[in-house]
Amino acid sequence: MKTLKELEIWFVTGSQHLYGEATLKLVAQHSQEIAASLNVNSNISVTVKYQPTVKSPEEVYAICAAANAESKCIGIVAWMHTFSPAKMWIGGLKILRKPLLHLHTQYNRDIPWDKIDMDFMNLNQSAHGDREFGFIMTRMRLERKVVVGHWQDTSVAKQIDTWARAAAGWNDWQGARFVRFGDNMRYVAVTEGDKVEAEMKFGYSVNTHGVGDLVAIVNSIDDKAVGELVNTYETLYVVSADLKKGGKQHESLRIAARTELGLRKFLEQGNFKGFTDTFEDLHGLIQLPGIAAQRLMAEGYGFGAEGDWKTSALVRAMKVMAIGLPGGNSFMEDYTYHFEPGNEMVLGAHMLEICSSIAKGKPSCEIHPLGIGGKADPVRLVFNVGSGAALNASMIDMGNRFRLLVNEVEAKEPVAPLPNLPVARVLWKPLPDMKTGCAAWILAGGAHHTCYSQNLTAEHLQDFAEMAGIEYVGIDADTRLLSFKKELKWNEMSYLK
C-alpha cells in the first residue's frame, strides 16, 4: 500500500424525523459540506466518505452493517447534528465491528448573536445531541475516540487523522498472516505468547514453516536476479571494497542477495505481511538474514528476531499507520547503556536487523563476524540514526490480556564515532529521565524487543490499543513512579475475572 487514500472512513450524521423535512434537508447539506471539506483536508490521509443522515433504528443498523461488509471502510465518524435519540443506536452499535470516532462539533463556528432564535437552536444542537449519543456508548461500554472542536480547526483534522491511521493499522491486521521460520529462541520468556488468543483478539494468524521450506526457494533463485540485486545494492549503499565484484567476499554479498530474493518470494507466495527467524535454527541457510530483513522491513514487512511474532506484527501495523509520514519505523532492541552523569542514554541496536527507513544518510553495506549462530559472516547495513522525538512500543502477553507499552524518548546523535560497532544503532534518552523511564518499563514487564518509531505518537498507539480492546500503558514526560505503580495495580484489578 503506497497511500492511505484507498481506505475510507464513513461520515455518518444522526438526527430524527421530529424536525421535519426542511430541517433534515439542511442537516444533509451541512453534513455533505463537512465531509467534503474533511476529505480534501491535507491533514487527513484517508478518504472521508459522506453517508446519508440516519434517522431511525433501521437506518442506523443498516449503515453499521454496511460498514462491516465494506472492505475499504476502516471506521465510522459519527456526529449528531441535532438530537438523535440514543436508543435507536443500540442495535447498530451492538453489531458494529469497525472503529468509531465521535466528532463533537457543530456546523457553525460562532453564535450569530443578533439573529439566533429557536429555529437556529433546534437545528444546531450538537451540544446536547452528542451528549445523548455519548451516554449510550458509555452505557454499552464501547471503546471510541472523542474529538471536540470546530470541524474547520486544524487540530480537529489532525486528531481525526491520528485515529484514522490507527484504524488503518488495525484494518491491516484483520486476516493478516505472519510466518515464523523456526521457533522462539530457547528459554526466552517475553517473546513467547498465546498465538490462538492473539488471532482471536487481533485478527491475524501466526504459523511456523520449517527453515527448509525457505531454503528450497532461496536455492531456486537464478543467478541473473541475484546479479541485478547486487547492482541495486551498489547503487543505494556504500558497499565495502571486500564485497564488491573482485573482492574476496563478493560471494557473500551474492549469498545475501539470493537470501533476500528467496525471502521476498516466500512472503509473496504465502501472502505474509511479516516474519520472524532465529539464529538457533538456520539449517540450510549460509548466513543469518541481515540485509534481507532490513530491506524487507523498509518495504513494509513486519519483522521480529528470535521468533518474536508479537513484535513482527506490531512493526507491520506501525508501518501501515505511518504511510506517507517522514521518518521510519523499525524493529529495535535495548542493547546497552551510557551512564554518564547528566547524560544517560540507551544504545539501541540488534545483531543485524534494524530497518534502513530510520537511517540518517546513506547506509554502508558491510560484512562482519556475528559471533553466535555458527554460520558464515552475514552482510548487513550499518548506519546511525538522527536525533529527534521518537518512541518505543512493546506488545506484551500478560497471560490474561495483552498490554501495549509505549515509552516516549528523545533520540540523540552519537557523542563520538563508533568505528568498531558493525551494526545499525540509535541513541536515545527515555522520558521522563533514564532512571524513571527504565524502571517504569521494567515494572510494566516491557520486552527488550520493540518497534522504534520516528513518526508516530503515543496518541496513535493509544487509539490503536482502544480499537484492539487491550491495555495501554504509557511512559512520558509526566510519569512518576509512585503514580505509575498505582496505575499498574489498578489495571491489574480491572482485568481480574
N, C-alpha and C positions, 0 to 999 in steps of 0.2 A: 504494500500500500504506500503510494507516494504522497497522497494528500488525504486529509480527513473529510474533504468536501463531499465525497461519495457517501458519507454517512449522514443520517438525518436525525434531528430532534424535532418532535412534533409540538407545535404551539397550540394548546387547547385552552379555550376560554369557557368558563362556566357562567350560566345565567339561568333564567327560568321564564316560563310563559306569562307570568303575572304582569310583566311590564308592558305587554302589547307589542305589535309588530313594528311600530315606528322606533321604539327603543331598541328592540332586538336588531333592527337594521343598522342602527348606529353602533351597537356593540360589535357587530360583524365588521363594519367598516374600520373601526378603531383597531380591532384585533388584527385585521389584514395589514393595516399600516404598521403596527408594531412588529409583526412577524417579518414583513418585508424589510423593515429597517434593520432588524437584528440579523437578517440573512446576509445583508451586504456590509455589515459592520466588520471592519478589518480586524477587530479584536476577537472575533468568533470564527473558529476554524472549521466548523461543520456547517451543513445546510440546515437552516431553520425553515420548517415547512408548516404553513398555516393549515389548520383544520377547522371545519365549521363549528360554531358555538354549540355546546351541549346544554340541553335544557330539560332533560328528563333522565330517569334511571336507565331507560332503554338506550338512550343515546350515549350516556357515559359508559355503559357496559360495552356497547358496540365499538367505541373508539379505543377502549383498553384492549379488547380482543383483537382489533385490527393492528394495534401497535405490537402486541405479542407475536402476531403472524408475519409482520413485515420485517424481513431480514435487515433492511437498510436503516430501520428505526432503532436507535440505541437508547432512546429515552423520551420522556414527555416533560414539557414545560407547561405547568398549569397556572392559570390566572383567573381570578373571579372578578370580572369587570363590575358586575352588580352583585346582588345577593343570590347565591346558589345554594339552596337548602342541602345540607351535607348528607342527610340520609339517602339522597338519591345517588351519592357517590359510593356507597358501601359495596354494592355488587361489583362495580367495575374495579375498585381498588383491591378487592379480595382476589381478583384473578390477574391483576397487572404484574407482569414479570420483568418489566423494564424499569430502569432507574427513573426516579421522579424528582423534578425540581419545582418548588413552589415559588413563583415570582410574585412578590408582594409589591405591586406598583399601581399606578393609575394612569389613565390616558393623558390628562392634563398635568402639567408640572405645578402650576400656580393656581391658587383660588382666584377666580375672577370677582374681585371684591364688589364691584359696582353692579354686577349682573347676576350674581349667584341667587338661585331660587330653588324651590323644592324639585322642580323637574331636573335641574342640574344635579341635585343631591341624589335623586333616585337613580340617575344614570351612572354617576361616578361615586360608587360606594364600596370600592375595594377595601377601604379602611376597616369595614366590619364584615364584608363578604369573605375576605381572605381569612378573617379570624374564625368564621364558621367552618371554612374548609380546613384550616389548621387544626381545629378541635377534633374533627373526625379522624384525621390521620394520627394524631396523638392518642386518641381513644383506641384506635386499631393497632397501636404500637408499630406504626410504619416508619421505616427509615426514609428520610428525604432530605434534600438540601433546601434551605430557605434563603432567598436573596431579596433584600429590601432596597428600594430606591427607584428613582425615575428611570424608565426604560431607555432614555437617551443618554444617561450618565455612563461615562467610560468605565467607571468602577463596576457597574452592574454588568456590562458586557463582558468584562474580564472575569468576573465570578462565574457567569454562565459558561464561559469557555473553559475555565478550570474544571467545572463539573462535567462538561461535555467531553473533555479529554479523558477524564477518569472513566466516563461511560464508554468511551472508545476502547480503552484498555480492558474493561470488564467484558464488553461485547466480544473482543478478540479471544478471550479465554473460553467462550462458550463453544464446546465441541473441539477445542484445540487438542493437539496431540504432541506429547513430548517423549523423546526416546532416551533411554539410558543404555550406554554401552558399558556392560559390566555392572557391578553392584556398588553400593555405598562403600566408601573407604572403611576398612575393617576397624571395629571398635569405636568408631566416631559416633557420638550421640546426636548432636544438633542437626546434622544433615539427614538423619533418618526422619521418618514421618509416616502417617497413615495415608496411603495413596487412594484407598477406597473413599475415605472421608473427604479427601481433597476433591475427588471427582464429584461427589455428592454436593459439596459446598461450593466449589469454584467452577465446575463445568468442564474442566479439562482432564484428559487421561494421561497416565504415565505408565509406560511399559518398557520392559528390558529386551534388547536384542543382544545376542552374543557378539562380541567384537569380531568374530569370524565372519558374520554377515556383512559387516562394514569392510573387512579386509578383502573379501571377494570383489566388491565393487571398486575399491581402490586399485586393486591389481588389474582391473579391466580397462582402466583409463589409458587412452592411446598417447603415444609419445608426442604427437603434434599438439594436442591440447595442453600437455604439460609444458612444452616449449613456449606456447603462447602466453600461458600464465606467468612463466618465469620472466618473459619480456615485460609483462604488466608490472611485476614486482620492481623491475629495474627502472620503470618509468615513475612509479609512485613513491618509491622509498630510496633511501641512501643505502645501497647494498654493499656490504663489506667486500673487500677485494677477494678474500678466500672463497666467497660464494659465487662470484661472477664466473662467466664462462672462461675456462682455462685455469681457474683457481682450484686449489687442492680439495676444496669441499663443495665444489659446484654440484656434485651429485646429491649432496644433502639438500640443497635448495630444490632440486628436481623432485626429490622424495617428498619434501614438504608440499610442493605444488600438487603432486599426484594425490597426496592425502587430502588436501583441500578440495580438489575436484571430486574425489570419491565421496567425501562427507557431504558436499553440496548435493550431489546426485542422489545419495541415500535419503537425505532430508526431503528433497523434492519428490522423489518417488513415493515416499511414505506420507507426504503431506504433513510433515512435522514442523512445528514452529520453534523448536528449541531442542537442546540435547545436553547430556552430561557424559563425561568419561572419567576414568580414574587411572592413575599411573600404576595401580596394582593389577590392572587387567588390560594388557596391551598385546596379547598373544597375536602374532602375525603382523602387527604394525611395527615399523622400523623406528619411528620416533613418536613420542607423545605429541599429539596435535597442538602446535603453538600458534604459528601464524594463521593456520586454518581457523582455529577458534576465534582469534582476534578479528579476522576479516569477516567471518560469518556473522559475528555479533554486530559488526559495523553495518552489515546489510539488513539487520533487524531480527536475527535469530536470538533466542534466549540461550544462555549457557550457564552451567554450574559445574564446578570442578568436584572431583571425588564423589560423583554420584548425587550431588546436591540438586535434586529436581525442583525443590521449592524455590531456590534462588534462580534457577534457569527460567521457570515460569514467570517469576517476578521481573526479571530482566526484560523478558519479552513484553510483558504488559506495560512496563515503564517506557520502553522504546516506542510502543504504539501511542501512548499518551503524549509523547514528546515530538511526534511527527511535525516537521516544519519549524521547530524551535531551534535557535542557535545553541550549540553545545551538544553534549552527548550523554549516554548512559552506558555503564559498564559493570560487568561482574567485578567484584572487588573483595579484598581481604585485608583486615587489620593485621599488619605484619610485625612491625617493631616500633618502639617509642623513642622520642627525643625528649629527655627530661631536663633540659637546660632551664634553670630557674627563670621564670618570667617569659619563657619562650617554648613551652611544652608543646609537642606536636606528635601526631601519629604518622608513620610512614605506611601508606597503603600500597600493596603490590600483590603479585602472585608469582608462581613459578614461571608462568609464561603468559597466561590468558587474560590480558587487560585490553579492552576494546579500543581500537585506534580512533573511535569517534571523539574521545576525550583528549586526544593528543594536542600538545602545543608544538606547532612547527611540523616539519617533515620527519616521520619516524625513520629510524635506522633499522635495516634488516640485518640481523646478526645471528651467529651460531655460537653456542657455548655449552659446556657440560651442564647436565641437570643435577647430578649427584644422587638422585633417587630414581627408582623405577627400572634400572638395569637395561635401558635402551640406548640407542645411538643419540649423540648430541642433537637436540632439537633446534630448529630455526624459529626465531621469534622477532617481533617488532619491539624495539626499545625506544622509549621517549619519556619526556617529562610532561606534566600536566599543569596548565596555567592556574593562576590564583583566582579567587572569587568565591561567592556564596555557592554552597553545594549541600548535599545531604547524603546520608547513608540510610538504606532501608533494608530491614531483615524480616522475613516471614518465618515464624516460629510455631511449631506444633506443640501446644501446651498440654496435650492429652485430651482435655475436654473441650478444647477450642483452638482456633488459630489466632495468633497475635501478630499484628503488623507494627513493628517498632521502627521509629524514624528519629534520627539524630541530625539536626541541622549543624553544619560545620562551615568553617572558613578555610578554603584551600590557600596554600602559600607556596611561593616559589622556593625551590631548594636553596638553602643557605650557602651551599658550596657545591662544586661539581661532584658527580658520582661516577667516576671513570671505571670503577670495578664492579658496579652493580648492573648485571646484564639483563635487566627486566624493565618493563614499563613501571612507572611509580608516580605517586602523588603524595604530597604532604598536606595535612590539614590540622586545624585546631578545632576540637569538638566544642560546641556550645553547651553550657554557658562558660565552661572552662574545662581543662583537662581532667582534674580530679572529679568534679561533679559529673561531667559527661560520661566518663569511663565507668564510674561507679554506678550511675543510673543504668547504663547499658547492661552491665553485668547483673545488677539486681533484677532487671526485666528479662533476663535469660537470652539476651541478644546473641546471635550467631557471630562467628568470625567471618563468615561469608555474607556479603551484602550486594545490593545494587547501588552503585555510586552515581549520582545524578548531578549534572551541571545546570539543568534547565527546568526541572520540576520543583515544586514547592511542597511543603508539608500539607498545604490545603488540597493539592491534587490527591495525595495519598490518603488523607483523612476522608475525602469524598469517596475514594475507591474502597476503603475499608467499610464504609457505611453501606455501599452498594452490595458488597460481599457479605454483609452481616457478621463481620468479625470484629474483634477487639482492636482498637487503635491506641497506641501509647507513643507520645511524642516527647522528645528531649530537645529543649530550645534555650534561648537566652534567659527565659524566665524560670527555668527549672530549679527547684530547691529540693534537696534530698529528702528532707522530712516530709514535705508535701507529696513528693514522688512516691515514697514508700507507702504513704496512706492511700494514694491512688491505686497502687498495685493491689493492696489489701482489699479495698472496696471493689475493685474489678473482680478479684477472685471470688468475693462473696456473691456478686451478681451473676456469676456463671455456675454457682453450685446448684445441683439438682437433686 
